[in-house]
């Protein structure tokens, strides 16, 4: 996991070049100016979902797991708390939704929190 400010993107040498490229292409579209929706960046392999919503207490949300896509979270305004764990730490997951590439869980062993 990488955590930082968008202004630090150019000075994070540890970032994988493909991840850096994806973030730079997404940010070039100026997501703060876009209406909520899904935007293709590179065919079906790279897209950006722009969302506006009220965050909810952790007890009312479930963690997401993805198998095909990497979920890059860029918070443009407001506040959010994100719980996460290492691979294999999710327990009692819902059946995999292949169409939308996700599973949900309430149970992450050794959960970490980013606020």
PyMOL commands that set and color helices and strands:
alter all, ss='L'
color gray80, all
select helices_A, chain A and resi 6-11+17-28+31-33+58-60
alter helices_A, ss='H'
color red, helices_A
select strands_A, chain A and resi 37-42+46-50+63-65+82-84+90-91+103-105+107-108+112-114
alter strands_A, ss='S'
color yellow, strands_A
deselect
rebuild
show_as cartoon
